[in-house]
């Protein structure tokens, strides 16, 4: 080991790597030699190297053709350290053994290297992984990449046309429903078009560049349990972080991470129906529909219609059935009376981080079954298949009111809804509400006269809008023979916006907030304040307030006492500054604070504030400690991690693009 050069001036370069920010008290006493060795080590990791370039631009890296660091140079201090060496495929931790001692850095590196998740898999290791998954290992590319090459090409024209289409996006690995999770929000490294006008060439012109951002560097097109087992083994030996992705419909960025390897389950499209399904190891039979991890709700509903059954799912046709939706809870317009997604799962088939392909149900691996019914996706294993309860056809009563919004109408409809919320929930109604539409549906058997009597206040509201000549008003009192026929009528209007940057926050509102006139008035005021200070606010009447459950799921028990699940959003443009983006996240959080102040800690983990305070209690209530123990049992090496998930490591470099 040798060193060439000496410092010719006093001072020490400022190293502001976020991974060691909490240890600056120790770092400031490290020697110049220590710091240079540390830089040479972290240069092996693309994750840390990106941060290093951002915060210490004066340093430069000299590397051999194999990508192994041979020298680190800082011209300002005339320091040139050489001699560190790694053989191809060797982990950077081996450099610790080459450090002179005693050294503060030696201690520091021994503590930090596992947490930094440094990784430098060799070409041969990637090649071997590709062979293990039958060639279905691919390098990733952003959706908009062809437009940066030739904006007028046929391929780019197709991308422009489908840029804000949920279906188009869900079928491309390099696309996410909300484009901010394709980008590195902290550094603005990205590859985006203008969501408001995808035909605008400006985002693709210099100095803008197309870069991966937070899109995983590689992905496996998963077709077998062995694919997942190979990925787990690869991650364990190389420290390359893993993510799980199906449709990319994730409001918290849990299916993307810079420098990661993704397991893309989107093409697992098997779907079957068994009217006498028996979960493995159990005795009783139930009507069940079995779906692969890539099946989406639009596909599932069409299959259910064809087989004359009802399944309870989400309101967006592109959301996956078996992934984060159900593993995090899973709500829809029928959930009030027929249960959440987690209430209706009969069985999972899942690959755990030890590579085993397990069955989890009420009769075997019961702890894992508990965790997968509310503990969140991408945490305990990779679900490849689920079987969900299939019910007989359910006729629906529906009342729909549409109008052109203004502040007075918003206050009127919010007051009317809050005054009737508990009564309607107890009578079986669920639905979707914003400031210009109300959709209520009820699967409970009843006559048209009974339905009209129950919803008389809402029907009268619609009639008054018509009488007043309010533009855009429609009042629809309808009956549907099946849920599928209802869904196909209203699904397009209720699907999530795609192709935009989005910050979201939410709150569960319990019965206590409707218990008195003063409580209802306080709630209406909070809703109006949240609405007026956010881009958009929705009331989702999907909590299972009429479905008590059996106590075997891991969702926050507050779900059972809630009437509303309230969401709100903020957005920003493709070329927004870091400050602009941070402001939108802050604004969403501040808007939901109006409801936080008057409600207990409870929110839906899949549709929550990215910076949700007290998230362990808010998402899981008193189930968190049990979930944490299950996490440690099935994933002792912490191969699966995601933002604000059970047992997450917030200091992991995989989260460096969050803001």
ChimeraX attribute file (.defattr): number of C-alpha atoms within 10 A of each C-alpha:
attribute: neighborCount
match mode: 1-to-1
recipient: residues
	/A:1	10
	/A:2	8
	/A:3	12
	/A:4	9
	/A:5	10
	/A:6	12
	/A:7	15
	/A:8	10
	/A:9	9
	/A:10	7
	/A:11	9
	/A:12	13
	/A:13	14
	/A:14	10
	/A:15	16
	/A:16	14
	/A:17	19
	/A:18	16
	/A:19	16
	/A:20	16
	/A:21	11
	/A:22	11
	/A:23	12
	/A:24	13
	/A:25	10
	/A:26	12
	/A:27	17
	/A:28	12
	/A:29	11
	/A:30	16
	/A:31	14
	/A:32	15
	/A:33	17
	/A:34	20
	/A:35	19
	/A:36	21
	/A:37	26
	/A:38	18
	/A:39	21
	/A:40	26
	/A:41	25
	/A:42	23
	/A:43	24
	/A:44	19
	/A:45	20
	/A:46	16
	/A:47	23
	/A:48	23
	/A:49	19
	/A:50	15
	/A:51	20
	/A:52	21
	/A:53	15
	/A:54	13
	/A:55	15
	/A:56	17
	/A:57	10
	/A:58	14
	/A:59	18
	/A:60	15
	/A:61	16
	/A:62	14
	/A:63	14
	/A:64	10
	/A:65	7
	/A:66	12
	/A:67	14
	/A:68	22
	/A:69	22
	/A:70	16
	/A:71	22
	/A:72	21
	/A:73	18
	/A:74	18
	/A:75	12
	/A:76	12
	/A:77	18
	/A:78	14
	/A:79	21
	/A:80	18
	/A:81	21
	/A:82	19
	/A:83	13
	/A:84	20
	/A:85	18
	/A:86	17
	/A:87	11
	/A:88	14
	/A:89	16
	/A:90	16
	/A:91	19
	/A:92	21
	/A:93	17
	/A:94	14
	/A:95	18
	/A:96	18
	/A:97	9
	/A:98	14
	/A:99	17
	/A:100	13
	/A:101	11
	/A:102	8
	/A:103	14
	/A:104	15
	/A:105	24
	/A:106	20
	/A:107	12
	/A:108	17
	/A:109	21
	/A:110	12
	/A:111	11
	/A:112	15
	/A:113	15
	/A:114	12
	/A:115	16
	/A:116	20
	/A:117	17
	/A:118	25
	/A:119	24
	/A:120	20
	/A:121	20
	/A:122	17
	/A:123	12
	/A:124	11
	/A:125	15
	/A:126	14
	/A:127	12
	/A:128	15
	/A:129	20
	/A:130	18
	/A:131	12
	/A:132	16
	/A:133	21
	/A:134	13
	/A:135	13
	/A:136	15
	/A:137	22
	/A:138	14
	/A:139	10
	/A:140	17
	/A:141	20
	/A:142	23
	/A:143	23
	/A:144	24
	/A:145	22
	/A:146	19
	/A:147	25
	/A:148	20
	/A:149	13
	/A:150	13
	/A:151	20
	/A:152	13
	/A:153	12
	/A:154	12
	/A:155	14
	/A:156	22
	/A:157	17
	/A:158	12
	/A:159	23
	/A:160	21
	/A:161	12
	/A:162	16
	/A:163	28
	/A:164	22
	/A:165	16
	/A:166	25
	/A:167	16
	/A:168	17
	/A:169	24
	/A:170	23
	/A:171	16
	/A:172	16
	/A:173	22
	/A:174	21
	/A:175	24
	/A:176	31
	/A:177	28
	/A:178	26
	/A:179	23
	/A:180	28
	/A:181	28
	/A:182	30
	/A:183	28
	/A:184	23
	/A:185	21
	/A:186	18
	/A:187	17
	/A:188	17
	/A:189	18
	/A:190	25
	/A:191	26
	/A:192	28
	/A:193	28
	/A:194	20
	/A:195	19
	/A:196	13
	/A:197	11
	/A:198	21
	/A:199	18
	/A:200	13
	/A:201	14
	/A:202	11
	/A:203	20
	/A:204	22
	/A:205	13
	/A:206	8
	/A:207	6
	/A:208	15
	/A:209	15
	/A:210	21
	/A:211	19
	/A:212	23
	/A:213	25
	/A:214	27
	/A:215	29
	/A:216	27
	/A:217	19
	/A:218	18
	/A:219	24
	/A:220	24
	/A:221	21
	/A:222	23
	/A:223	20
	/A:224	13
	/A:225	20
	/A:226	16
	/A:227	22
	/A:228	31
	/A:229	21
	/A:230	17
	/A:231	26
	/A:232	25
	/A:233	16
	/A:234	20
	/A:235	20
	/A:236	17
	/A:237	12
	/A:238	18
	/A:239	21
	/A:240	21
	/A:241	27
	/A:242	28
	/A:243	24
	/A:244	28
	/A:245	28
	/A:246	29
	/A:247	27
	/A:248	30
	/A:249	27
	/A:250	20
	/A:251	23
	/A:252	24
	/A:253	22
	/A:254	23
	/A:255	29
	/A:256	29
	/A:257	30
	/A:258	24
	/A:259	22
	/A:260	22
	/A:261	27
	/A:262	29
	/A:263	25
	/A:264	23
	/A:265	26
	/A:266	23
	/A:267	15
	/A:268	19
	/A:269	15
	/A:270	12
	/A:271	18
	/A:272	14
	/A:273	19
	/A:274	14
	/A:275	14
	/A:276	11
	/A:277	20
	/A:278	16
	/A:279	21
	/A:280	14
	/A:281	12
	/A:282	11
	/A:283	10
	/A:284	9
	/A:285	12
	/A:286	17
	/A:287	18
	/A:288	26
	/A:289	26
	/A:290	24
	/A:291	24
	/A:292	25
	/A:293	27
	/A:294	26
	/A:295	26
	/A:296	25
	/A:297	21
	/A:298	22
	/A:299	17
	/A:300	24
	/A:301	22
	/A:302	15
	/A:303	19
	/A:304	23
	/A:305	16
	/A:306	10
	/A:307	14
	/A:308	15
	/A:309	23
	/A:310	22
	/A:311	26
	/A:312	26
	/A:313	27
	/A:314	27
	/A:315	23
	/A:316	20
	/A:317	23
	/A:318	24
	/A:319	28
	/A:320	29
	/A:321	30
	/A:322	28
	/A:323	29
	/A:324	28
	/A:325	24
	/A:326	28
	/A:327	27
	/A:328	26
	/A:329	28
	/A:330	28
	/A:331	25
	/A:332	23
	/A:333	29
	/A:334	28
	/A:335	26
	/A:336	29
	/A:337	23
	/A:338	23
	/A:339	26
	/A:340	31
	/A:341	26
	/A:342	26
	/A:343	26
	/A:344	22
	/A:345	24
	/A:346	24
	/A:347	24
	/A:348	25
	/A:349	21
	/A:350	24
	/A:351	23
	/A:352	23
	/A:353	25
	/A:354	16
	/A:355	19
	/A:356	14
	/A:357	19
	/A:358	17
	/A:359	22
	/A:360	25
	/A:361	24
	/A:362	18
	/A:363	14
	/A:364	16
	/A:365	12
	/A:366	14
	/A:367	18
	/A:368	25
	/A:369	28
	/A:370	23
	/A:371	29
	/A:372	33
	/A:373	25
	/A:374	30
	/A:375	34
	/A:376	27
	/A:377	30
	/A:378	25
	/A:379	27
	/A:380	29
	/A:381	28
	/A:382	27
	/A:383	28
	/A:384	23
	/A:385	24
	/A:386	25
	/A:387	26
	/A:388	27
	/A:389	22
	/A:390	24
	/A:391	19
	/A:392	13
	/A:393	18
	/A:394	19
	/A:395	21
	/A:396	22
	/A:397	25
	/A:398	23
	/A:399	23
	/A:400	20
	/A:401	22
	/A:402	20
	/A:403	19
	/A:404	14
	/A:405	16
	/A:406	10
	/A:407	11
	/A:408	8
	/A:409	16
	/A:410	17
	/A:411	15
	/A:412	12
	/A:413	21
	/A:414	19
	/A:415	19
	/A:416	15
	/A:417	17
	/A:418	20
	/A:419	19
	/A:420	15
	/A:421	20
	/A:422	20
	/A:423	13
	/A:424	18
	/A:425	23
	/A:426	15
	/A:427	17
	/A:428	23
	/A:429	31
	/A:430	29
	/A:431	24
	/A:432	21
	/A:433	21
	/A:434	19
	/A:435	21
	/A:436	16
	/A:437	17
	/A:438	20
	/A:439	21
	/A:440	22
	/A:441	25
	/A:442	25
	/A:443	23
	/A:444	17
	/A:445	13
	/A:446	12
	/A:447	11
	/A:448	14
	/A:449	8
	/A:450	12
	/A:451	22
	/A:452	16
	/A:453	11
	/A:454	16
	/A:455	18
	/A:456	13
	/A:457	15
	/A:458	21
	/A:459	19
	/A:460	12
	/A:461	17
	/A:462	24
	/A:463	16
	/A:464	13
	/A:465	21
	/A:466	16
	/A:467	10
	/A:468	10
	/A:469	10
	/A:470	15
	/A:471	12
	/A:472	13
	/A:473	20
	/A:474	16
	/A:475	19
	/A:476	13
	/A:477	15
	/A:478	14
	/A:479	18
	/A:480	17
	/A:481	12
	/A:482	20
	/A:483	24
	/A:484	25
	/A:485	16
	/A:486	18
	/A:487	20
	/A:488	14
	/A:489	11
	/A:490	12
	/A:491	16
	/A:492	12
	/A:493	11
	/A:494	14
	/A:495	15
	/A:496	18
	/A:497	14
	/A:498	22
	/A:499	24
	/A:500	22
	/A:501	22
	/A:502	23
	/A:503	27
	/A:504	25
	/A:505	29
	/A:506	29
	/A:507	28
	/A:508	26
	/A:509	27
	/A:510	22
	/A:511	15
	/A:512	15
	/A:513	20
	/A:514	21
	/A:515	12
	/A:516	11
	/A:517	12
	/A:518	11
	/A:519	15
	/A:520	18
	/A:521	16
	/A:522	16
	/A:523	22
	/A:524	24
	/A:525	17
	/A:526	20
	/A:527	23
	/A:528	17
	/A:529	16
	/A:530	24
	/A:531	23
	/A:532	13
	/A:533	17
	/A:534	20
	/A:535	15
	/A:536	17
	/A:537	25
	/A:538	19
	/A:539	24
	/A:540	21
	/A:541	29
	/A:542	28
	/A:543	32
	/A:544	29
	/A:545	26
	/A:546	20
	/A:547	18
	/A:548	16
	/A:549	17
	/A:550	7
	/A:551	10
	/A:552	16
	/A:553	19
	/A:554	26
	/A:555	32
	/A:556	24
	/A:557	18
	/A:558	21
	/A:559	25
	/A:560	20
	/A:561	18
	/A:562	25
	/A:563	30
	/A:564	27
	/A:565	23
	/A:566	24
	/A:567	25
	/A:568	25
	/A:569	24
	/A:570	23
	/A:571	22
	/A:572	18
	/A:573	16
	/A:574	20
	/A:575	15
	/A:576	12
	/A:577	15
	/A:578	13
	/A:579	10
	/A:580	14
	/A:581	23
	/A:582	16
	/A:583	16
	/A:584	21
	/A:585	22
	/A:586	16
	/A:587	21
	/A:588	27
	/A:589	27
	/A:590	16
	/A:591	25
	/A:592	28
	/A:593	18
	/A:594	20
	/A:595	23
	/A:596	19
	/A:597	10
	/A:598	15
	/A:599	16
	/A:600	16
	/A:601	22
	/A:602	27
	/A:603	28
	/A:604	26
	/A:605	30
	/A:606	25
	/A:607	21
	/A:608	25
	/A:609	26
	/A:610	23
	/A:611	16
	/A:612	17
	/A:613	11
	/A:614	10
	/A:615	21
	/A:616	21
	/A:617	17
	/A:618	23
	/A:619	32
	/A:620	27
	/A:621	18
	/A:622	15
	/A:623	19
	/A:624	22
	/A:625	15
	/A:626	14
	/A:627	24
	/A:628	17
	/A:629	15
	/A:630	20
	/A:631	22
	/A:632	14
	/A:633	13
	/A:634	17
	/A:635	19
	/A:636	13
	/A:637	11
	/A:638	17
	/A:639	23
	/A:640	25
	/A:641	25
	/A:642	26
	/A:643	20
	/A:644	19
	/A:645	21
	/A:646	27
	/A:647	22
	/A:648	16
	/A:649	16
	/A:650	15
	/A:651	14
	/A:652	18
	/A:653	23
	/A:654	26
	/A:655	22
	/A:656	22
	/A:657	21
	/A:658	20
	/A:659	15
